[in-house]
Amino acid sequence: MTSVHTEEQFRRIIEECRALFEKKLHDYGASWRILRPSSLTDQLFIKAKRIRSLEIKGESLVGEGIRPEFIALVNYGIVGLIQLARGFVDHVDITPAEALEWYDRYAQEALALMIRKNHDYDEAWRGMRVSSYTDFILTKIERIKEIENLHGATLVSEGIDANYMDVINYAVFGAIKLKDGE
C-alpha cells in the first residue's frame, strides 16, 4: 500500500516541477510545441545521459547537479505526453494557461499511476539506488526510440505514453531521494 508520506513527497516534487515549468512558460511560452517526437526523445536522452555521466564521474564542470536534471525529466516527460495527445506544430498554438491545464492533467495521471504501482510493489522504490532510476529511465528512453522507429507498430509492448509515465515516476523518485537524503 502506498504510504501517505510517499504521496505527499510525490506531490511536493510535482509542485516544484510545475513551478519551474510555469516560470519557463513565462520566459519562453510553449515553444516546446514545435518539438517532433524524436527531438523530444533526444532531449530526454541528453538529460538522462548527463545524470549518468555525473553519477559516474562524480563532478560537474557546468556547476549544475543531478537533481535539476531529474526535475527536467519530469517536465519533459509531461511535455511528451502533451505532444502525444496534441501532435507537434510549426507555431506555438497554446497559451501558458492552457499548457498548465495539460500539465496538471498529466501530473495527476502520473500520481495516480504511481499510487497504483506503489501499492503493488509495496514501496520497493525506497530500497533502490538513485543510479538504478537513471538506468531504468535510459532503458525507457531506448524503448521509446525503438517504438518511434517502428512507427508505433509494436506487437506486445506498452506504448510511448506508458514509457513517458515511467520516466516521470522514476525521475520523481530520484528527486525525492536527492532532496530528502534517503
Backbone as JSON Lines, residues from 0, in Angstrom:
{"i":0,"aa":"M","n":[0.84,-1.18,0.0],"ca":[0.0,0.0,0.0],"c":[0.88,1.24,0.0]}
{"i":1,"aa":"T","n":[0.49,2.25,-0.8],"ca":[1.25,3.49,-0.87],"c":[1.11,4.24,0.44]}
{"i":2,"aa":"S","n":[2.23,4.62,0.99],"ca":[2.15,5.38,2.23],"c":[1.72,6.81,1.93]}
{"i":3,"aa":"V","n":[1.06,7.42,2.9],"ca":[0.66,8.82,2.77],"c":[1.9,9.67,2.58]}
{"i":4,"aa":"H","n":[2.98,9.28,3.24],"ca":[4.25,10.0,3.14],"c":[4.74,10.03,1.69]}
{"i":5,"aa":"T","n":[4.68,8.9,1.01],"ca":[5.11,8.83,-0.38],"c":[4.26,9.75,-1.26]}
{"i":6,"aa":"E","n":[2.96,9.7,-1.07],"ca":[2.08,10.55,-1.87],"c":[2.37,12.03,-1.62]}
{"i":7,"aa":"E","n":[2.6,12.4,-0.37],"ca":[2.92,13.79,-0.05],"c":[4.25,14.21,-0.68]}
{"i":8,"aa":"Q","n":[5.26,13.33,-0.59],"ca":[6.55,13.64,-1.2],"c":[6.41,13.8,-2.71]}
{"i":9,"aa":"F","n":[5.66,12.9,-3.32],"ca":[5.44,12.94,-4.77],"c":[4.78,14.27,-5.15]}
{"i":10,"aa":"R","n":[3.74,14.63,-4.41],"ca":[3.02,15.89,-4.7],"c":[3.95,17.1,-4.55]}
{"i":11,"aa":"R","n":[4.79,17.1,-3.54],"ca":[5.71,18.23,-3.35],"c":[6.69,18.36,-4.53]}
{"i":12,"aa":"I","n":[7.2,17.23,-5.0],"ca":[8.12,17.28,-6.14],"c":[7.39,17.77,-7.38]}
{"i":13,"aa":"I","n":[6.19,17.27,-7.61],"ca":[5.41,17.73,-8.77],"c":[5.13,19.23,-8.67]}
{"i":14,"aa":"E","n":[4.85,19.72,-7.47],"ca":[4.63,21.17,-7.29],"c":[5.9,21.94,-7.64]}
{"i":15,"aa":"E","n":[7.04,21.42,-7.23],"ca":[8.32,22.06,-7.56],"c":[8.55,22.06,-9.07]}
{"i":16,"aa":"C","n":[8.28,20.93,-9.7],"ca":[8.44,20.82,-11.16],"c":[7.5,21.78,-11.87]}
{"i":17,"aa":"R","n":[6.26,21.84,-11.41],"ca":[5.26,22.71,-12.04],"c":[5.65,24.17,-11.89]}
{"i":18,"aa":"A","n":[6.16,24.55,-10.74],"ca":[6.58,25.94,-10.53],"c":[7.67,26.34,-11.53]}
{"i":19,"aa":"L","n":[8.63,25.45,-11.75],"ca":[9.68,25.72,-12.73],"c":[9.08,25.77,-14.14]}
{"i":20,"aa":"F","n":[8.2,24.83,-14.45],"ca":[7.53,24.79,-15.76],"c":[6.79,26.1,-16.01]}
{"i":21,"aa":"E","n":[6.09,26.58,-15.0],"ca":[5.33,27.82,-15.14],"c":[6.26,29.01,-15.39]}
{"i":22,"aa":"K","n":[7.38,29.06,-14.69],"ca":[8.34,30.14,-14.91],"c":[8.92,30.1,-16.32]}
{"i":23,"aa":"K","n":[9.2,28.89,-16.79],"ca":[9.73,28.76,-18.15],"c":[8.66,29.12,-19.19]}
{"i":24,"aa":"L","n":[7.4,28.81,-18.9],"ca":[6.32,29.24,-19.79],"c":[6.28,30.76,-19.88]}
{"i":25,"aa":"H","n":[6.51,31.42,-18.75],"ca":[6.55,32.88,-18.75],"c":[7.67,33.38,-19.65]}
{"i":26,"aa":"D","n":[8.84,32.78,-19.51],"ca":[10.02,33.24,-20.25],"c":[9.99,32.86,-21.73]}
{"i":27,"aa":"Y","n":[9.53,31.63,-22.05],"ca":[9.64,31.11,-23.41],"c":[8.31,30.8,-24.08]}
{"i":28,"aa":"G","n":[7.21,30.89,-23.33],"ca":[5.94,30.42,-23.88],"c":[6.02,28.9,-24.03]}
{"i":29,"aa":"A","n":[5.09,28.36,-24.78],"ca":[5.07,26.91,-25.01],"c":[5.88,26.58,-26.26]}
{"i":30,"aa":"S","n":[7.11,27.09,-26.33],"ca":[7.97,26.9,-27.5],"c":[8.23,25.42,-27.8]}
{"i":31,"aa":"W","n":[8.12,24.59,-26.78],"ca":[8.32,23.14,-26.94],"c":[7.27,22.51,-27.85]}
{"i":32,"aa":"R","n":[6.19,23.22,-28.15],"ca":[5.15,22.67,-29.02],"c":[5.68,22.33,-30.41]}
{"i":33,"aa":"I","n":[6.82,22.92,-30.82],"ca":[7.36,22.63,-32.15],"c":[8.19,21.34,-32.18]}
{"i":34,"aa":"L","n":[8.47,20.78,-31.01],"ca":[9.31,19.57,-30.97],"c":[8.6,18.37,-31.57]}
{"i":35,"aa":"R","n":[9.27,17.75,-32.53],"ca":[8.78,16.48,-33.07],"c":[9.1,15.39,-32.06]}
{"i":36,"aa":"P","n":[8.4,14.26,-32.12],"ca":[8.62,13.19,-31.12],"c":[10.09,12.79,-30.97]}
{"i":37,"aa":"S","n":[10.78,12.63,-32.08],"ca":[12.18,12.19,-32.0],"c":[13.06,13.23,-31.3]}
{"i":38,"aa":"S","n":[12.79,14.51,-31.51],"ca":[13.57,15.56,-30.84],"c":[13.3,15.57,-29.35]}
{"i":39,"aa":"L","n":[12.06,15.36,-28.98],"ca":[11.72,15.29,-27.56],"c":[12.4,14.09,-26.9]}
{"i":40,"aa":"T","n":[12.4,12.97,-27.59],"ca":[13.08,11.78,-27.07],"c":[14.57,12.06,-26.89]}
{"i":41,"aa":"D","n":[15.16,12.75,-27.84],"ca":[16.58,13.09,-27.72],"c":[16.83,14.05,-26.57]}
{"i":42,"aa":"Q","n":[15.9,14.96,-26.3],"ca":[16.04,15.87,-25.16],"c":[16.02,15.08,-23.84]}
{"i":43,"aa":"L","n":[15.09,14.13,-23.74],"ca":[15.05,13.25,-22.57],"c":[16.37,12.48,-22.45]}
{"i":44,"aa":"F","n":[16.86,11.99,-23.59],"ca":[18.09,11.21,-23.61],"c":[19.27,12.01,-23.08]}
{"i":45,"aa":"I","n":[19.43,13.26,-23.53],"ca":[20.6,14.02,-23.08],"c":[20.51,14.36,-21.59]}
{"i":46,"aa":"K","n":[19.31,14.58,-21.09],"ca":[19.16,14.83,-19.65],"c":[19.54,13.59,-18.85]}
{"i":47,"aa":"A","n":[19.04,12.43,-19.26],"ca":[19.34,11.18,-18.55],"c":[20.82,10.81,-18.68]}
{"i":48,"aa":"K","n":[21.4,11.02,-19.85],"ca":[22.83,10.71,-20.04],"c":[23.69,11.62,-19.16]}
{"i":49,"aa":"R","n":[23.27,12.87,-19.01],"ca":[24.03,13.78,-18.14],"c":[23.98,13.29,-16.7]}
{"i":50,"aa":"I","n":[22.82,12.84,-16.25],"ca":[22.73,12.3,-14.9],"c":[23.7,11.14,-14.74]}
{"i":51,"aa":"R","n":[23.66,10.21,-15.69],"ca":[24.53,9.04,-15.6],"c":[26.0,9.45,-15.63]}
{"i":52,"aa":"S","n":[26.34,10.4,-16.47],"ca":[27.72,10.89,-16.54],"c":[28.16,11.48,-15.2]}
{"i":53,"aa":"L","n":[27.29,12.29,-14.58],"ca":[27.63,12.89,-13.29],"c":[27.73,11.83,-12.2]}
{"i":54,"aa":"E","n":[26.87,10.83,-12.26],"ca":[26.95,9.74,-11.28],"c":[28.27,9.0,-11.39]}
{"i":55,"aa":"I","n":[28.73,8.78,-12.6],"ca":[29.96,8.02,-12.82],"c":[31.2,8.88,-12.52]}
{"i":56,"aa":"K","n":[31.21,10.11,-13.03],"ca":[32.37,10.98,-12.86],"c":[32.45,11.63,-11.48]}
{"i":57,"aa":"G","n":[31.3,11.82,-10.85],"ca":[31.29,12.4,-9.51],"c":[31.52,13.9,-9.46]}
{"i":58,"aa":"E","n":[31.56,14.57,-10.61],"ca":[31.71,16.01,-10.61],"c":[31.07,16.62,-11.85]}
{"i":59,"aa":"S","n":[30.69,17.89,-11.7],"ca":[30.09,18.64,-12.8],"c":[30.97,19.82,-13.12]}
{"i":60,"aa":"L","n":[31.29,20.0,-14.39],"ca":[32.1,21.15,-14.78],"c":[31.22,22.36,-15.13]}
{"i":61,"aa":"V","n":[29.9,22.15,-15.23],"ca":[28.99,23.26,-15.51],"c":[28.33,23.77,-14.24]}
{"i":62,"aa":"G","n":[28.53,23.1,-13.12],"ca":[28.03,23.59,-11.86],"c":[26.61,23.21,-11.51]}
{"i":63,"aa":"E","n":[25.93,22.51,-12.37],"ca":[24.57,22.07,-12.05],"c":[24.62,20.59,-11.72]}
{"i":64,"aa":"G","n":[23.84,20.2,-10.72],"ca":[23.9,18.83,-10.25],"c":[22.88,17.92,-10.9]}
{"i":65,"aa":"I","n":[22.69,16.77,-10.27],"ca":[21.82,15.72,-10.79],"c":[20.35,16.04,-10.56]}
{"i":66,"aa":"R","n":[20.02,16.54,-9.41],"ca":[18.6,16.76,-9.07],"c":[17.88,17.65,-10.08]}
{"i":67,"aa":"P","n":[18.47,18.77,-10.53],"ca":[17.78,19.58,-11.53],"c":[17.49,18.82,-12.83]}
{"i":68,"aa":"E","n":[18.33,17.84,-13.14],"ca":[18.09,17.04,-14.35],"c":[16.9,16.1,-14.15]}
{"i":69,"aa":"F","n":[16.73,15.57,-12.93],"ca":[15.53,14.77,-12.66],"c":[14.27,15.64,-12.79]}
{"i":70,"aa":"I","n":[14.35,16.87,-12.31],"ca":[13.22,17.8,-12.43],"c":[12.93,18.04,-13.92]}
{"i":71,"aa":"A","n":[13.96,18.24,-14.71],"ca":[13.79,18.45,-16.15],"c":[13.16,17.21,-16.81]}
{"i":72,"aa":"L","n":[13.57,16.03,-16.38],"ca":[12.98,14.8,-16.93],"c":[11.48,14.71,-16.64]}
{"i":73,"aa":"V","n":[11.09,15.12,-15.45],"ca":[9.66,15.14,-15.13],"c":[8.95,16.07,-16.1]}
{"i":74,"aa":"N","n":[9.47,17.28,-16.24],"ca":[8.8,18.26,-17.09],"c":[8.8,17.86,-18.56]}
{"i":75,"aa":"Y","n":[9.9,17.34,-19.06],"ca":[9.92,16.9,-20.46],"c":[9.06,15.66,-20.66]}
{"i":76,"aa":"G","n":[8.97,14.81,-19.65],"ca":[8.06,13.66,-19.75],"c":[6.62,14.11,-19.9]}
{"i":77,"aa":"I","n":[6.24,15.12,-19.13],"ca":[4.88,15.66,-19.25],"c":[4.69,16.35,-20.59]}
{"i":78,"aa":"V","n":[5.7,17.08,-21.04],"ca":[5.64,17.68,-22.38],"c":[5.45,16.58,-23.42]}
{"i":79,"aa":"G","n":[6.14,15.46,-23.26],"ca":[5.98,14.35,-24.2],"c":[4.55,13.85,-24.26]}
{"i":80,"aa":"L","n":[3.92,13.73,-23.11],"ca":[2.52,13.28,-23.08],"c":[1.61,14.29,-23.76]}
{"i":81,"aa":"I","n":[1.88,15.58,-23.55],"ca":[1.09,16.62,-24.21],"c":[1.28,16.52,-25.73]}
{"i":82,"aa":"Q","n":[2.52,16.35,-26.15],"ca":[2.81,16.26,-27.58],"c":[2.16,15.02,-28.21]}
{"i":83,"aa":"L","n":[2.14,13.92,-27.47],"ca":[1.46,12.72,-27.99],"c":[-0.02,13.0,-28.21]}
{"i":84,"aa":"A","n":[-0.62,13.71,-27.29],"ca":[-2.06,13.99,-27.37],"c":[-2.38,15.02,-28.45]}
{"i":85,"aa":"R","n":[-1.53,16.01,-28.6],"ca":[-1.84,17.14,-29.48],"c":[-1.08,17.14,-30.79]}
{"i":86,"aa":"G","n":[0.02,16.39,-30.87],"ca":[0.87,16.46,-32.06],"c":[1.76,17.7,-32.0]}
{"i":87,"aa":"F","n":[2.76,17.72,-32.86],"ca":[3.65,18.89,-32.9],"c":[3.11,19.89,-33.92]}
{"i":88,"aa":"V","n":[3.57,21.13,-33.78],"ca":[3.09,22.2,-34.66],"c":[4.28,23.04,-35.14]}
{"i":89,"aa":"D","n":[4.03,23.89,-36.12],"ca":[5.08,24.78,-36.61],"c":[5.15,26.09,-35.85]}
{"i":90,"aa":"H","n":[4.05,26.43,-35.17],"ca":[3.99,27.68,-34.39],"c":[3.26,27.38,-33.09]}
{"i":91,"aa":"V","n":[3.69,28.03,-32.03],"ca":[3.05,27.82,-30.73],"c":[1.55,28.08,-30.86]}
{"i":92,"aa":"D","n":[0.76,27.13,-30.38],"ca":[-0.69,27.2,-30.57],"c":[-1.48,27.14,-29.27]}
{"i":93,"aa":"I","n":[-0.78,27.23,-28.13],"ca":[-1.49,27.23,-26.84],"c":[-0.91,28.32,-25.95]}
{"i":94,"aa":"T","n":[-1.74,28.82,-25.08],"ca":[-1.31,29.83,-24.12],"c":[-0.63,29.14,-22.94]}
{"i":95,"aa":"P","n":[0.11,29.9,-22.16],"ca":[0.67,29.31,-20.94],"c":[-0.41,28.71,-20.03]}
{"i":96,"aa":"A","n":[-1.54,29.35,-19.92],"ca":[-2.63,28.83,-19.08],"c":[-3.12,27.47,-19.61]}
{"i":97,"aa":"E","n":[-3.26,27.35,-20.91],"ca":[-3.67,26.06,-21.5],"c":[-2.6,24.99,-21.28]}
{"i":98,"aa":"A","n":[-1.34,25.4,-21.43],"ca":[-0.24,24.45,-21.21],"c":[-0.26,23.94,-19.77]}
{"i":99,"aa":"L","n":[-0.54,24.83,-18.82],"ca":[-0.6,24.41,-17.42],"c":[-1.79,23.48,-17.16]}
{"i":100,"aa":"E","n":[-2.89,23.68,-17.84],"ca":[-4.03,22.75,-17.71],"c":[-3.63,21.35,-18.18]}
{"i":101,"aa":"W","n":[-2.96,21.29,-19.33],"ca":[-2.48,20.0,-19.83],"c":[-1.46,19.4,-18.85]}
{"i":102,"aa":"Y","n":[-0.56,20.24,-18.35],"ca":[0.45,19.8,-17.4],"c":[-0.22,19.14,-16.19]}
{"i":103,"aa":"D","n":[-1.19,19.84,-15.62],"ca":[-1.88,19.34,-14.42],"c":[-2.58,18.01,-14.69]}
{"i":104,"aa":"R","n":[-3.15,17.89,-15.86],"ca":[-3.83,16.63,-16.23],"c":[-2.85,15.45,-16.18]}
{"i":105,"aa":"Y","n":[-1.71,15.62,-16.82],"ca":[-0.75,14.51,-16.88],"c":[0.0,14.32,-15.57]}
{"i":106,"aa":"A","n":[0.21,15.37,-14.81],"ca":[0.8,15.22,-13.48],"c":[-0.12,14.39,-12.59]}
{"i":107,"aa":"Q","n":[-1.42,14.64,-12.68],"ca":[-2.4,13.85,-11.91],"c":[-2.4,12.39,-12.35]}
{"i":108,"aa":"E","n":[-2.32,12.17,-13.66],"ca":[-2.27,10.78,-14.17],"c":[-1.01,10.07,-13.67]}
{"i":109,"aa":"A","n":[0.12,10.78,-13.66],"ca":[1.37,10.18,-13.16],"c":[1.25,9.83,-11.69]}
{"i":110,"aa":"L","n":[0.65,10.72,-10.91],"ca":[0.43,10.46,-9.49],"c":[-0.46,9.23,-9.3]}
{"i":111,"aa":"A","n":[-1.55,9.17,-10.03],"ca":[-2.48,8.03,-9.91],"c":[-1.78,6.72,-10.27]}
{"i":112,"aa":"L","n":[-0.97,6.75,-11.31],"ca":[-0.23,5.54,-11.71],"c":[0.77,5.14,-10.62]}
{"i":113,"aa":"M","n":[1.48,6.13,-10.07],"ca":[2.44,5.83,-9.0],"c":[1.72,5.19,-7.82]}
{"i":114,"aa":"I","n":[0.57,5.71,-7.45],"ca":[-0.16,5.16,-6.31],"c":[-0.53,3.69,-6.58]}
{"i":115,"aa":"R","n":[-1.03,3.41,-7.78],"ca":[-1.39,2.02,-8.11],"c":[-0.18,1.1,-8.11]}
{"i":116,"aa":"K","n":[0.89,1.54,-8.77],"ca":[2.09,0.69,-8.84],"c":[2.75,0.55,-7.48]}
{"i":117,"aa":"N","n":[2.79,1.64,-6.72],"ca":[3.43,1.58,-5.42],"c":[2.68,0.65,-4.48]}
{"i":118,"aa":"H","n":[1.38,0.58,-4.64],"ca":[0.57,-0.38,-3.87],"c":[1.03,-1.8,-4.19]}
{"i":119,"aa":"D","n":[1.14,-2.1,-5.48],"ca":[1.5,-3.46,-5.9],"c":[2.96,-3.8,-5.58]}
{"i":120,"aa":"Y","n":[3.85,-2.82,-5.7],"ca":[5.27,-3.07,-5.46],"c":[5.7,-2.78,-4.03]}
{"i":121,"aa":"D","n":[4.77,-2.32,-3.21],"ca":[4.99,-2.16,-1.77],"c":[6.22,-1.3,-1.44]}
{"i":122,"aa":"E","n":[6.27,-0.09,-2.03],"ca":[7.33,0.86,-1.71],"c":[8.73,0.37,-2.09]}
{"i":123,"aa":"A","n":[8.83,-0.52,-3.06],"ca":[10.13,-1.06,-3.46],"c":[11.1,0.03,-3.89]}
{"i":124,"aa":"W","n":[10.59,1.13,-4.44],"ca":[11.45,2.21,-4.92],"c":[12.35,2.76,-3.81]}
{"i":125,"aa":"R","n":[11.88,2.67,-2.58],"ca":[12.68,3.21,-1.47],"c":[13.97,2.42,-1.24]}
{"i":126,"aa":"G","n":[13.96,1.15,-1.61],"ca":[15.15,0.32,-1.44],"c":[16.09,0.36,-2.63]}
{"i":127,"aa":"M","n":[15.73,1.1,-3.65],"ca":[16.55,1.18,-4.86],"c":[17.59,2.3,-4.75]}
{"i":128,"aa":"R","n":[18.64,2.15,-5.51],"ca":[19.65,3.21,-5.62],"c":[19.19,4.23,-6.66]}
{"i":129,"aa":"V","n":[19.58,5.48,-6.47],"ca":[19.25,6.53,-7.43],"c":[19.82,6.18,-8.81]}
{"i":130,"aa":"S","n":[20.99,5.58,-8.84],"ca":[21.59,5.2,-10.12],"c":[20.74,4.19,-10.88]}
{"i":131,"aa":"S","n":[19.97,3.39,-10.17],"ca":[19.06,2.46,-10.85],"c":[17.93,3.22,-11.52]}
{"i":132,"aa":"Y","n":[17.43,4.27,-10.89],"ca":[16.4,5.08,-11.56],"c":[16.95,5.62,-12.87]}
{"i":133,"aa":"T","n":[18.19,6.09,-12.83],"ca":[18.82,6.62,-14.04],"c":[18.88,5.55,-15.13]}
{"i":134,"aa":"D","n":[19.32,4.36,-14.76],"ca":[19.42,3.28,-15.76],"c":[18.05,2.88,-16.29]}
{"i":135,"aa":"F","n":[17.05,2.85,-15.42],"ca":[15.7,2.5,-15.86],"c":[15.14,3.58,-16.79]}
{"i":136,"aa":"I","n":[15.43,4.83,-16.48],"ca":[14.99,5.93,-17.34],"c":[15.65,5.81,-18.71]}
{"i":137,"aa":"L","n":[16.95,5.56,-18.73],"ca":[17.64,5.39,-20.02],"c":[17.06,4.2,-20.8]}
{"i":138,"aa":"T","n":[16.71,3.14,-20.1],"ca":[16.09,1.98,-20.76],"c":[14.74,2.37,-21.36]}
{"i":139,"aa":"K","n":[13.95,3.12,-20.61],"ca":[12.64,3.57,-21.11],"c":[12.82,4.45,-22.34]}
{"i":140,"aa":"I","n":[13.82,5.31,-22.33],"ca":[14.08,6.18,-23.49],"c":[14.48,5.34,-24.7]}
{"i":141,"aa":"E","n":[15.31,4.33,-24.5],"ca":[15.68,3.43,-25.61],"c":[14.44,2.74,-26.17]}
{"i":142,"aa":"R","n":[13.54,2.33,-25.28],"ca":[12.29,1.71,-25.73],"c":[11.46,2.69,-26.56]}
{"i":143,"aa":"I","n":[11.4,3.93,-26.1],"ca":[10.66,4.96,-26.85],"c":[11.26,5.11,-28.25]}
{"i":144,"aa":"K","n":[12.6,5.15,-28.33],"ca":[13.26,5.26,-29.64],"c":[12.87,4.1,-30.55]}
{"i":145,"aa":"E","n":[12.88,2.9,-30.0],"ca":[12.52,1.73,-30.8],"c":[11.07,1.8,-31.28]}
{"i":146,"aa":"I","n":[10.18,2.21,-30.39],"ca":[8.76,2.32,-30.77],"c":[8.6,3.4,-31.84]}
{"i":147,"aa":"E","n":[9.33,4.51,-31.7],"ca":[9.3,5.55,-32.74],"c":[9.81,4.99,-34.07]}
{"i":148,"aa":"N","n":[10.91,4.22,-34.01],"ca":[11.45,3.63,-35.24],"c":[10.47,2.66,-35.89]}
{"i":149,"aa":"L","n":[9.65,2.01,-35.07],"ca":[8.63,1.08,-35.58],"c":[7.33,1.81,-35.95]}
{"i":150,"aa":"H","n":[7.34,3.14,-35.81],"ca":[6.15,3.96,-36.07],"c":[4.96,3.48,-35.24]}
{"i":151,"aa":"G","n":[5.27,3.05,-34.0],"ca":[4.23,2.65,-33.06],"c":[3.69,1.25,-33.27]}
{"i":152,"aa":"A","n":[4.18,0.53,-34.27],"ca":[3.65,-0.81,-34.58],"c":[4.31,-1.88,-33.71]}
{"i":153,"aa":"T","n":[4.02,-1.86,-32.42],"ca":[4.57,-2.87,-31.51],"c":[3.69,-4.11,-31.52]}
{"i":154,"aa":"L","n":[4.26,-5.21,-31.08],"ca":[3.5,-6.46,-31.03],"c":[2.89,-6.69,-29.65]}
{"i":155,"aa":"V","n":[3.68,-6.5,-28.6],"ca":[3.18,-6.79,-27.25],"c":[3.52,-5.71,-26.23]}
{"i":156,"aa":"S","n":[4.2,-4.69,-26.64],"ca":[4.74,-3.71,-25.69],"c":[3.76,-2.59,-25.39]}
{"i":157,"aa":"E","n":[3.98,-1.97,-24.22],"ca":[3.26,-0.76,-23.87],"c":[3.66,0.33,-24.86]}
{"i":158,"aa":"G","n":[2.85,1.34,-24.96],"ca":[3.14,2.42,-25.89],"c":[4.1,3.45,-25.33]}
{"i":159,"aa":"I","n":[4.34,4.46,-26.13],"ca":[5.23,5.55,-25.74],"c":[4.71,6.24,-24.49]}
{"i":160,"aa":"D","n":[3.4,6.42,-24.4],"ca":[2.82,7.12,-23.25],"c":[3.15,6.43,-21.94]}
{"i":161,"aa":"A","n":[3.08,5.1,-21.92],"ca":[3.4,4.35,-20.69],"c":[4.87,4.53,-20.32]}
{"i":162,"aa":"N","n":[5.73,4.6,-21.32],"ca":[7.16,4.81,-21.05],"c":[7.42,6.22,-20.54]}
{"i":163,"aa":"Y","n":[6.73,7.22,-21.08],"ca":[6.85,8.58,-20.55],"c":[6.41,8.62,-19.08]}
{"i":164,"aa":"M","n":[5.32,7.95,-18.78],"ca":[4.83,7.92,-17.39],"c":[5.88,7.31,-16.46]}
{"i":165,"aa":"D","n":[6.51,6.23,-16.91],"ca":[7.55,5.6,-16.09],"c":[8.76,6.53,-15.92]}
{"i":166,"aa":"V","n":[9.14,7.23,-16.97],"ca":[10.24,8.2,-16.87],"c":[9.9,9.25,-15.81]}
{"i":167,"aa":"I","n":[8.67,9.77,-15.88],"ca":[8.24,10.78,-14.92],"c":[8.34,10.23,-13.5]}
{"i":168,"aa":"N","n":[7.79,9.05,-13.29],"ca":[7.75,8.5,-11.93],"c":[9.14,8.17,-11.39]}
{"i":169,"aa":"Y","n":[10.0,7.58,-12.2],"ca":[11.37,7.31,-11.74],"c":[12.1,8.62,-11.45]}
{"i":170,"aa":"A","n":[11.88,9.64,-12.28],"ca":[12.54,10.92,-12.05],"c":[12.04,11.58,-10.76]}
{"i":171,"aa":"V","n":[10.75,11.46,-10.48],"ca":[10.23,11.98,-9.21],"c":[10.88,11.25,-8.04]}
{"i":172,"aa":"F","n":[10.99,9.93,-8.13],"ca":[11.63,9.16,-7.06],"c":[13.08,9.63,-6.86]}
{"i":173,"aa":"G","n":[13.8,9.85,-7.96],"ca":[15.17,10.35,-7.85],"c":[15.23,11.7,-7.18]}
{"i":174,"aa":"A","n":[14.31,12.59,-7.57],"ca":[14.28,13.92,-6.95],"c":[13.93,13.85,-5.47]}
{"i":175,"aa":"I","n":[13.01,12.93,-5.11],"ca":[12.67,12.76,-3.69],"c":[13.9,12.31,-2.9]}
{"i":176,"aa":"K","n":[14.56,11.27,-3.4],"ca":[15.71,10.75,-2.66],"c":[16.84,11.77,-2.55]}
{"i":177,"aa":"L","n":[17.08,12.53,-3.6],"ca":[18.16,13.52,-3.54],"c":[17.79,14.72,-2.69]}
{"i":178,"aa":"K","n":[16.52,15.02,-2.58],"ca":[16.08,16.13,-1.73],"c":[16.09,15.73,-0.26]}
{"i":179,"aa":"D","n":[15.55,14.56,0.02],"ca":[15.38,14.13,1.39],"c":[16.57,13.34,1.93]}
{"i":180,"aa":"G","n":[17.57,13.13,1.08],"ca":[18.78,12.45,1.52],"c":[18.58,11.01,1.92]}
{"i":181,"aa":"E","n":[17.59,10.38,1.27],"ca":[17.33,8.96,1.6],"c":[18.36,8.07,0.96]}
